[in-house]
């Protein structure tokens, strides 16, 4: 919490006072990119301490919903939709003048990858997942002479299904 002090100056018979307010220390957080996320798009935040006592709020800086409350000692994650630099703001709930802002750089530095999973009920149906796309759309050629699919990949990821003809 912010603390107000009264400062008194005395010179002979005269005195004067002034009030000064010292803001509370900002919450201390540790933010790293989550190395378990193969897309490299997930940030992991741990609330180390909060001088304002109690929880903090977390604004990830990408116009998503503010996380409220986050307790001291808690670790939360957030997956960003696009690469870029975001300002993450953590604010003490007890004293909103106590806040910290940290820039997080979300890289998009993974190679394009496509994986296939065969459907359990229909062995000719495959579910494809694309990660690491650099463009908002990705073209997928299924290798069977059928028309290629244009897959929406605005956040670098997308999915598409394809049924092959059984011969």
N, CA, C and O of each residue as an XYZ file, in Angstrom:
668
protein
N       0.834     -1.179      0.000
C       0.000      0.000      0.000
C       0.881      1.245      0.000
O       1.979      1.255      0.555
N       0.374      2.273     -0.628
C       1.072      3.556     -0.587
C       1.059      4.057      0.851
O       0.089      3.862      1.584
N       2.147      4.704      1.239
C       2.263      5.215      2.601
C       2.472      6.719      2.543
O       3.274      7.218      1.753
N       1.731      7.444      3.399
C       1.865      8.897      3.465
C       2.618      9.265      4.737
O       2.322      8.766      5.823
N       3.596     10.147      4.576
C       4.391     10.634      5.699
C       4.211     12.150      5.799
O       4.068     12.841      4.790
N       4.220     12.644      7.021
C       4.206     14.084      7.246
C       5.623     14.500      7.603
O       6.195     14.028      8.585
N       6.181     15.395      6.788
C       7.540     15.884      6.998
C       7.430     17.271      7.625
O       6.702     18.133      7.133
N       8.165     17.470      8.718
C       8.115     18.744      9.439
C       9.493     19.394      9.425
O      10.500     18.760      9.740
N       9.516     20.660      9.056
C      10.754     21.450      9.112
C      10.586     22.491     10.212
O       9.564     23.173     10.283
N      11.598     22.606     11.068
C      11.555     23.574     12.162
C      12.804     24.441     12.090
O      13.922     23.942     11.963
N      12.589     25.741     12.175
C      13.698     26.696     12.193
C      13.356     27.763     13.217
O      12.539     28.650     12.970
N      14.002     27.658     14.373
C      13.687     28.606     15.457
C      12.257     28.407     15.902
O      11.880     27.318     16.335
N      11.450     29.467     15.796
C      10.056     29.427     16.222
C       9.107     28.995     15.109
O       7.922     28.771     15.353
N       9.620     28.880     13.901
C       8.748     28.579     12.764
C       8.803     27.093     12.409
O       9.848     26.447     12.487
N       7.638     26.580     12.016
C       7.564     25.199     11.510
C       6.658     25.171     10.289
O       5.772     26.007     10.113
N       6.914     24.194      9.472
C       6.051     23.970      8.306
C       6.042     22.471      8.045
O       7.006     21.765      8.343
N       4.946     22.006      7.489
C       4.838     20.572      7.190
C       4.403     20.368      5.753
O       3.770     21.226      5.137
N       4.757     19.225      5.252
C       4.300     18.799      3.934
C       4.075     17.291      4.004
O       4.859     16.563      4.613
N       3.001     16.835      3.375
C       2.737     15.400      3.298
C       3.331     14.855      2.006
O       3.180     15.452      0.940
N       3.997     13.735      2.113
C       4.526     13.046      0.933
C       3.974     11.631      0.923
O       3.834     10.996      1.969
N       3.667     11.152     -0.257
C       3.149      9.790     -0.400
C       4.141      8.970     -1.208
O       4.524      9.339     -2.318
N       4.543      7.865     -0.632
C       5.464      6.946     -1.293
C       4.628      5.779     -1.814
O       3.991      5.072     -1.033
N       4.630      5.579     -3.125
C       3.818      4.485     -3.663
C       4.349      3.123     -3.223
O       5.534      2.958     -2.931
N       3.460      2.178     -3.186
C       3.851      0.809     -2.847
C       4.769      0.261     -3.933
O       4.716      0.683     -5.088
N       5.592     -0.667     -3.540
C       6.469     -1.323     -4.518
C       5.613     -2.142     -5.478
O       4.580     -2.696     -5.103
N       6.061     -2.201     -6.698
C       5.332     -2.948     -7.727
C       5.383     -4.443     -7.435
O       6.330     -4.919     -6.809
N       4.377     -5.182     -7.881
C       4.455     -6.637     -7.769
C       5.691     -7.136     -8.527
O       6.085     -6.561     -9.542
N       6.281     -8.189     -8.029
C       7.445     -8.788     -8.690
C       6.978    -10.057     -9.386
O       6.410    -10.954     -8.762
N       7.227    -10.117    -10.691
C       6.819    -11.286    -11.467
C       8.002    -11.803    -12.267
O       8.957    -11.078    -12.546
N       7.915    -13.056    -12.624
C       8.906    -13.692    -13.489
C       8.152    -14.154    -14.727
O       7.242    -14.977    -14.628
N       8.525    -13.629    -15.898
C       7.860    -14.003    -17.145
C       8.885    -14.627    -18.077
O       9.933    -14.043    -18.355
N       8.567    -15.825    -18.554
C       9.417    -16.514    -19.530
C       8.521    -17.119    -20.599
O       7.328    -17.328    -20.378
N       9.096    -17.395    -21.745
C       8.356    -18.126    -22.765
C       8.361    -19.596    -22.356
O       9.395    -20.123    -21.945
N       7.225    -20.249    -22.467
C       7.050    -21.639    -22.039
C       7.719    -22.567    -23.045
O       7.257    -22.704    -24.178
N       8.812    -23.205    -22.624
C       9.557    -24.059    -23.549
C       8.864    -25.388    -23.839
O       9.344    -26.161    -24.668
N       7.747    -25.666    -23.173
C       7.004    -26.891    -23.486
C       6.040    -26.694    -24.647
O       5.486    -27.663    -25.166
N       5.835    -25.436    -25.059
C       4.948    -25.131    -26.186
C       5.778    -25.105    -27.466
O       6.637    -24.240    -27.638
N       5.519    -26.051    -28.356
C       6.317    -26.160    -29.582
C       6.122    -24.982    -30.522
O       6.946    -24.772    -31.411
N       5.053    -24.204    -30.353
C       4.861    -23.041    -31.221
C       5.672    -21.845    -30.747
O       5.875    -20.901    -31.511
N       6.140    -21.864    -29.504
C       6.884    -20.735    -28.969
C       6.019    -19.531    -28.676
O       6.537    -18.431    -28.484
N       4.703    -19.716    -28.639
C       3.771    -18.592    -28.507
C       3.177    -18.455    -27.100
O       2.323    -17.596    -26.883
N       3.610    -19.279    -26.144
C       3.017    -19.264    -24.811
C       3.971    -18.654    -23.791
O       5.131    -19.054    -23.691
N       3.466    -17.679    -23.035
C       4.228    -17.060    -21.951
C       3.800    -17.691    -20.634
O       2.639    -18.057    -20.448
N       4.760    -17.811    -19.726
C       4.497    -18.358    -18.395
C       4.881    -17.285    -17.377
O       6.014    -16.803    -17.377
N       3.939    -16.912    -16.511
C       4.141    -15.843    -15.542
C       3.972    -16.396    -14.136
O       2.988    -17.073    -13.841
N       4.947    -16.102    -13.262
C       4.863    -16.463    -11.851
C       4.866    -15.178    -11.034
O       5.729    -14.320    -11.218
N       3.895    -15.049    -10.130
C       3.842    -13.895     -9.233
C       4.762    -14.204     -8.055
O       4.445    -15.049     -7.218
N       5.905    -13.514     -7.992
C       6.906    -13.773     -6.961
C       6.517    -13.105     -5.647
O       6.574    -13.732     -4.590
N       6.122    -11.833     -5.710
C       5.722    -11.127     -4.488
C       4.828     -9.949     -4.846
O       4.765     -9.509     -5.994
N       4.136     -9.451     -3.816
C       3.275     -8.286     -3.984
C       3.281     -7.516     -2.675
O       2.740     -7.985     -1.673
N       3.888     -6.343     -2.678
C       3.964     -5.554     -1.443
C       2.593     -5.081     -0.989
O       2.404     -4.765      0.185
N       1.635     -5.028     -1.910
C       0.285     -4.604     -1.570
C      -0.526     -5.696     -0.897
O      -1.713     -5.512     -0.631
N       0.099     -6.826     -0.622
C      -0.559     -7.977     -0.009
C      -1.707     -8.474     -0.885
O      -2.413     -7.689     -1.517
N      -1.869     -9.752     -0.905
C      -2.959    -10.345     -1.651
C      -2.658    -10.482     -3.128
O      -1.510    -10.354     -3.554
N      -3.688    -10.739     -3.898
C      -3.520    -11.073     -5.311
C      -3.243     -9.863     -6.201
O      -3.310     -8.710     -5.775
N      -2.932    -10.180     -7.450
C      -2.711     -9.174     -8.487
C      -3.629     -9.488     -9.659
O      -4.215    -10.568     -9.732
N      -3.745     -8.532    -10.573
C      -4.400     -8.789    -11.853
C      -3.310     -8.832    -12.916
O      -2.264     -8.199    -12.772
N      -3.564     -9.587    -13.989
C      -2.596     -9.692    -15.083
C      -3.294     -9.339    -16.389
O      -4.285     -9.958    -16.774
N      -2.751     -8.330    -17.055
C      -3.210     -7.933    -18.384
C      -2.107     -8.339    -19.350
O      -1.001     -7.799    -19.302
N      -2.408     -9.290    -20.227
C      -1.395     -9.857    -21.125
C      -0.998     -8.904    -22.254
O      -0.043     -9.189    -22.977
N      -1.694     -7.794    -22.424
C      -1.297     -6.798    -23.410
C      -1.742     -7.076    -24.825
O      -1.299     -6.411    -25.761
N      -2.627     -8.065    -24.993
C      -3.084     -8.410    -26.350
C      -4.598     -8.318    -26.493
O      -5.183     -8.952    -27.371
N      -5.227     -7.533    -25.635
C      -6.678     -7.298    -25.664
C      -7.511     -8.505    -25.258
O      -8.719     -8.521    -25.492
N      -6.892     -9.513    -24.656
C      -7.667    -10.624    -24.111
C      -8.119    -10.245    -22.702
O      -7.710     -9.212    -22.172
N      -8.948    -11.068    -22.106
C      -9.501    -10.791    -20.785
C      -8.401    -10.711    -19.732
O      -7.495    -11.545    -19.700
N      -8.490     -9.695    -18.869
C      -7.557     -9.552    -17.752
C      -7.798    -10.701    -16.781
O      -8.944    -11.022    -16.465
N      -6.720    -11.320    -16.309
C      -6.824    -12.427    -15.356
C      -6.900    -11.825    -13.952
O      -6.031    -11.054    -13.546
N      -7.957    -12.193    -13.218
C      -8.215    -11.594    -11.918
C      -8.938    -12.597    -11.043
O     -10.007    -13.058    -11.446
N      -8.455    -12.958     -9.915
C      -7.178    -12.596     -9.308
C      -6.122    -13.670     -9.579
O      -6.444    -14.796     -9.960
N      -4.869    -13.301     -9.377
C      -3.755    -14.246     -9.425
C      -3.027    -14.106     -8.094
O      -2.535    -13.030     -7.754
N      -2.966    -15.184     -7.357
C      -2.365    -15.157     -6.024
C      -0.840    -15.156     -6.103
O      -0.259    -15.643     -7.072
N      -0.201    -14.606     -5.076
C       1.257    -14.651     -4.971
C       1.677    -16.121     -4.917
O       1.096    -16.915     -4.178
N       2.678    -16.466     -5.699
C       3.159    -17.844     -5.773
C       2.557    -18.628     -6.920
O       3.062    -19.692     -7.278
N       1.484    -18.117     -7.500
C       0.818    -18.831     -8.597
C       1.584    -18.647     -9.902
O       2.227    -17.622    -10.130
N       1.496    -19.671    -10.753
C       2.052    -19.604    -12.102
C       0.905    -19.800    -13.080
O       0.131    -20.749    -12.960
N       0.801    -18.896    -14.049
C      -0.237    -18.992    -15.071
C       0.419    -18.914    -16.442
O       1.540    -18.423    -16.579
N      -0.292    -19.406    -17.457
C       0.232    -19.345    -18.820
C      -0.775    -18.648    -19.725
O      -1.968    -18.570    -19.431
N      -0.248    -18.148    -20.833
C      -1.092    -17.465    -21.812
C      -0.520    -17.718    -23.192
O       0.670    -17.510    -23.425
N      -1.371    -18.168    -24.110
C      -0.934    -18.408    -25.485
C      -1.324    -17.210    -26.340
O      -2.501    -16.869    -26.456
N      -0.325    -16.583    -26.932
C      -0.559    -15.447    -27.818
C      -0.978    -15.948    -29.190
O      -0.533    -17.006    -29.635
N      -1.834    -15.185    -29.856
C      -2.332    -15.569    -31.176
C      -1.341    -15.237    -32.281
O      -1.289    -15.925    -33.300
N      -0.557    -14.187    -32.082
C       0.395    -13.788    -33.116
C       1.716    -13.376    -32.482
O       1.776    -12.985    -31.316
N       2.760    -13.474    -33.274
C       4.077    -13.044    -32.821
C       4.079    -11.531    -32.658
O       3.283    -10.831    -33.284
N       4.969    -11.034    -31.822
C       5.085     -9.597    -31.621
C       5.600     -9.286    -30.237
O       5.981    -10.188    -29.492
N       5.614     -8.010    -29.889
C       6.020     -7.581    -28.553
C       4.784     -7.074    -27.827
O       4.048     -6.231    -28.339
N       4.570     -7.596    -26.632
C       3.398     -7.259    -25.830
C       3.857     -6.729    -24.474
O       4.852     -7.200    -23.923
N       3.129     -5.747    -23.937
C       3.420     -5.222    -22.610
C       2.469     -5.882    -21.621
O       1.261     -5.644    -21.648
N       3.031     -6.717    -20.744
C       2.252     -7.420    -19.723
C       2.242     -6.544    -18.476
O       3.294     -6.148    -17.975
N       1.033     -6.242    -17.976
C       0.895     -5.379    -16.803
C       0.317     -6.179    -15.648
O      -0.758     -6.768    -15.765
N       1.043     -6.196    -14.520
C       0.541     -6.820    -13.298
C       0.281     -5.705    -12.292
O       1.133     -4.847    -12.060
N      -0.907     -5.733    -11.700
C      -1.336     -4.667    -10.796
C      -1.816     -5.270     -9.486
O      -2.573     -6.241     -9.478
N      -1.371     -4.687     -8.380
C      -1.837     -5.117     -7.066
C      -3.318     -4.791     -6.937
O      -3.737     -3.672     -7.235
N      -4.116     -5.764     -6.493
C      -5.541     -5.496     -6.280
C      -5.754     -4.585     -5.068
O      -6.729     -3.836     -5.020
N      -4.847     -4.648     -4.093
C      -4.990     -3.843     -2.880
C      -4.633     -2.382     -3.116
O      -5.129     -1.499     -2.416
N      -3.767     -2.122     -4.106
C      -3.329     -0.752     -4.371
C      -2.995     -0.650     -5.853
O      -1.910     -1.049     -6.277
N      -3.919     -0.120     -6.635
C      -3.745     -0.102     -8.091
C      -2.630      0.829     -8.557
O      -2.280      0.835     -9.737
N      -2.062      1.628     -7.622
C      -0.902      2.436     -8.013
C       0.366      1.588     -8.032
O       1.398      2.031     -8.535
N       0.298      0.384     -7.492
C       1.447     -0.529     -7.487
C       1.292     -1.498     -8.652
O       0.493     -2.433     -8.600
N       2.071     -1.257     -9.702
C       1.985     -2.127    -10.871
C       3.352     -2.246    -11.523
O       4.250     -1.439    -11.284
N       3.485     -3.264    -12.345
C       4.718     -3.486    -13.096
C       4.340     -3.754    -14.541
O       3.343     -4.422    -14.816
N       5.132     -3.235    -15.459
C       4.938     -3.515    -16.879
C       6.213     -4.143    -17.422
O       7.313     -3.630    -17.217
N       6.046     -5.256    -18.113
C       7.175     -5.981    -18.686
C       6.871     -6.286    -20.141
O       5.801     -6.805    -20.459
N       7.803     -5.968    -21.024
C       7.634     -6.308    -22.437
C       8.003     -7.765    -22.660
O       9.042     -8.242    -22.202
N       7.127     -8.458    -23.373
C       7.348     -9.860    -23.721
C       7.440     -9.947    -25.234
O       6.559     -9.473    -25.952
N       8.504    -10.552    -25.703
C       8.684    -10.736    -27.140
C       8.273    -12.153    -27.501
O       8.873    -13.125    -27.041
N       7.244    -12.257    -28.328
C       6.730    -13.559    -28.741
C       7.298    -13.855    -30.128
O       6.865    -13.279    -31.127
N       8.265    -14.756    -30.171
C       8.892    -15.050    -31.460
C       8.040    -15.992    -32.285
O       7.203    -16.725    -31.758
N       8.261    -15.958    -33.548
C       7.639    -16.963    -34.398
C       8.760    -17.565    -35.211
O       8.944    -17.260    -36.389
N       9.497    -18.422    -34.550
C      10.733    -18.905    -35.130
C      10.780    -20.422    -35.267
O      11.858    -21.017    -35.239
N       9.630    -21.041    -35.413
C       9.656    -22.488    -35.576
C       9.451    -22.834    -37.041
O       8.875    -22.057    -37.804
N       9.922    -23.988    -37.415
C       9.776    -24.450    -38.789
C       8.353    -24.938    -39.031
O       7.672    -25.406    -38.118
N       7.929    -24.817    -40.267
C       6.619    -25.328    -40.656
C       6.594    -26.837    -40.445
O       7.521    -27.549    -40.832
N       5.519    -27.310    -39.825
C       5.386    -28.740    -39.550
C       3.933    -29.148    -39.765
O       3.011    -28.428    -39.383
N       3.744    -30.310    -40.380
C       2.400    -30.874    -40.528
C       2.421    -32.279    -39.951
O       3.334    -33.060    -40.219
N       1.406    -32.592    -39.159
C       1.280    -33.931    -38.584
C      -0.060    -34.517    -39.009
O      -1.007    -33.785    -39.296
N      -0.129    -35.834    -39.046
C      -1.347    -36.532    -39.467
C      -1.746    -37.546    -38.409
O      -0.903    -38.254    -37.858
N      -3.048    -37.605    -38.133
C      -3.605    -38.607    -37.224
C      -4.739    -39.298    -37.959
O      -5.671    -38.657    -38.445
N      -4.641    -40.614    -38.031
C      -5.679    -41.397    -38.705
C      -6.902    -41.504    -37.802
O      -6.774    -41.730    -36.598
N      -8.086    -41.342    -38.385
C      -9.335    -41.407    -37.641
C      -9.580    -42.828    -37.144
O      -9.344    -43.789    -37.877
N     -10.046    -42.967    -35.917
C     -10.302    -44.290    -35.338
C     -11.455    -45.015    -36.022
O     -11.418    -46.237    -36.169
N     -12.479    -44.271    -36.442
C     -13.668    -44.897    -37.012
C     -13.614    -45.044    -38.523
O     -14.294    -45.906    -39.081
N     -12.830    -44.232    -39.190
C     -12.744    -44.268    -40.647
C     -11.265    -44.241    -41.035
O     -10.650    -43.175    -41.021
N     -10.685    -45.388    -41.379
C      -9.247    -45.436    -41.654
C      -8.811    -44.654    -42.892
O      -7.612    -44.456    -43.088
N      -9.746    -44.202    -43.735
C      -9.378    -43.396    -44.904
C      -9.364    -41.899    -44.576
O      -8.936    -41.083    -45.393
N      -9.834    -41.547    -43.379
C      -9.900    -40.149    -42.951
C      -8.684    -39.813    -42.090
O      -8.346    -40.534    -41.151
N      -8.036    -38.697    -42.436
C      -6.884    -38.234    -41.664
C      -7.133    -36.805    -41.191
O      -7.711    -35.986    -41.906
N      -6.686    -36.531    -39.976
C      -6.778    -35.201    -39.372
C      -5.362    -34.617    -39.376
O      -4.457    -35.172    -38.753
N      -5.176    -33.500    -40.077
C      -3.863    -32.874    -40.202
C      -3.803    -31.616    -39.340
O      -4.765    -30.852    -39.276
N      -2.676    -31.409    -38.683
C      -2.431    -30.205    -37.895
C      -1.185    -29.524    -38.436
O      -0.156    -30.162    -38.658
N      -1.294    -28.218    -38.645
C      -0.188    -27.416    -39.163
C       0.257    -26.467    -38.056
O      -0.572    -25.795    -37.442
N       1.565    -26.410    -37.801
C       2.111    -25.404    -36.888
C       3.290    -24.717    -37.575
O       3.917    -25.279    -38.472
N       3.570    -23.521    -37.149
C       4.722    -22.790    -37.660
C       4.489    -22.078    -38.971
O       5.450    -21.700    -39.642
N       3.231    -21.884    -39.360
C       2.941    -21.187    -40.617
C       3.293    -19.707    -40.482
O       2.977    -19.073    -39.475
N       3.946    -19.170    -41.501
C       4.326    -17.758    -41.494
C       3.244    -16.850    -42.074
O       3.293    -15.633    -41.896
N       2.279    -17.430    -42.758
C       1.245    -16.664    -43.455
C      -0.127    -16.982    -42.863
O      -0.275    -17.994    -42.178
N      -1.137    -16.136    -43.114
C      -2.477    -16.383    -42.570
C      -3.206    -17.549    -43.227
O      -4.202    -18.036    -42.691
N      -2.723    -18.002    -44.384
C      -3.278    -19.208    -45.007
C      -2.120    -20.098    -45.439
O      -1.031    -19.621    -45.758
N      -2.381    -21.399    -45.441
C      -1.384    -22.387    -45.848
C      -2.043    -23.346    -46.821
O      -3.168    -23.790    -46.594
N      -1.352    -23.667    -47.899
C      -1.868    -24.607    -48.890
C      -1.379    -26.008    -48.548
O      -0.195    -26.220    -48.284
N      -2.313    -26.967    -48.556
C      -1.973    -28.359    -48.265
C      -2.323    -29.214    -49.476
O      -3.480    -29.273    -49.891
N      -1.319    -29.872    -50.035
C      -1.488    -30.829    -51.132
C      -1.486    -32.212    -50.495
O      -0.504    -32.598    -49.861
N      -2.570    -32.957    -50.654
C      -2.721    -34.242    -49.985
C      -2.000    -35.388    -50.693
O      -1.969    -36.507    -50.182
N      -1.424    -35.120    -51.857
C      -0.610    -36.120    -52.544
C      -1.385    -37.174    -53.301
O      -0.797    -38.132    -53.803
N      -2.709    -37.015    -53.392
C      -3.521    -38.034    -54.070
C      -4.167    -37.512    -55.349
O      -5.044    -38.168    -55.913
N      -3.743    -36.343    -55.808
C      -4.310    -35.776    -57.026
C      -5.574    -34.971    -56.802
O      -6.101    -34.378    -57.743
N      -6.070    -34.938    -55.576
C      -7.259    -34.136    -55.282
C      -6.862    -32.665    -55.199
O      -5.680    -32.321    -55.159
N      -7.883    -31.809    -55.175
C      -7.617    -30.374    -55.085
C      -6.946    -30.047    -53.752
O      -7.343    -30.553    -52.702
N      -5.933    -29.201    -53.812
C      -5.250    -28.769    -52.594
C      -6.215    -27.961    -51.731
O      -7.144    -27.336    -52.242
N      -5.989    -27.979    -50.434
C      -6.827    -27.230    -49.493
C      -6.102    -25.966    -49.053
O      -4.890    -25.975    -48.842
N      -6.851    -24.886    -48.920
C      -6.323    -23.657    -48.333
C      -6.782    -23.630    -46.885
O      -7.978    -23.559    -46.604
N      -5.827    -23.687    -45.970
C      -6.115    -23.791    -44.545
C      -5.851    -22.438    -43.885
O      -4.807    -21.824    -44.107
N      -6.801    -21.980    -43.077
C      -6.634    -20.734    -42.337
C      -5.619    -20.958    -41.212
O      -5.815    -21.821    -40.357
N      -4.535    -20.177    -41.218
C      -3.498    -20.283    -40.187
C      -3.111    -18.892    -39.673
O      -1.931    -18.542    -39.692
N      -4.087    -18.090    -39.213
C      -3.781    -16.715    -38.811
C      -2.856    -16.617    -37.599
O      -2.142    -15.627    -37.443
N      -2.865    -17.626    -36.751
C      -1.996    -17.611    -35.568
C      -0.836    -18.580    -35.735
O      -0.186    -18.960    -34.761
N      -0.582    -18.976    -36.984
C       0.516    -19.900    -37.233
C       0.124    -21.351    -37.154
O       0.927    -22.231    -37.464
N      -1.124    -21.622    -36.734
C      -1.583    -23.003    -36.626
C      -2.928    -23.158    -37.328
O      -3.675    -22.194    -37.494
N      -3.216    -24.380    -37.733
C      -4.492    -24.668    -38.371
C      -4.687    -26.165    -38.487
O      -3.755    -26.944    -38.286
N      -5.911    -26.559    -38.816
C      -6.217    -27.980    -38.976
C      -7.050    -28.177    -40.229
O      -7.762    -27.277    -40.674
N      -6.945    -29.371    -40.785
C      -7.748    -29.741    -41.948
C      -7.901    -31.259    -41.937
O      -6.996    -31.979    -41.513
N      -9.041    -31.735    -42.401
C      -9.295    -33.171    -42.532
C      -9.338    -33.525    -44.009
O      -9.706    -32.700    -44.845
N      -8.960    -34.760    -44.324
C      -9.019    -35.229    -45.708
C      -9.325    -36.720    -45.701
O      -8.740    -37.493    -44.942
N     -10.260    -37.101    -46.569
C     -10.589    -38.513    -46.733
C     -10.017    -38.983    -48.062
O     -10.304    -38.409    -49.113
N      -9.220    -40.013    -48.004
C      -8.610    -40.599    -49.195
C      -9.545    -41.660    -49.769
O     -10.299    -42.303    -49.039
N      -9.482    -41.831    -51.092
C     -10.249    -42.902    -51.737
C      -9.571    -44.221    -51.395
O      -8.347    -44.340    -51.457
N     -10.372    -45.196    -51.038
C      -9.812    -46.519    -50.717
C      -9.741    -47.327    -51.995
O     -10.737    -47.455    -52.708
N      -8.582    -47.871    -52.289
C      -8.378    -48.678    -53.504
C      -8.225    -50.130    -53.182
O      -8.046    -50.948    -54.085
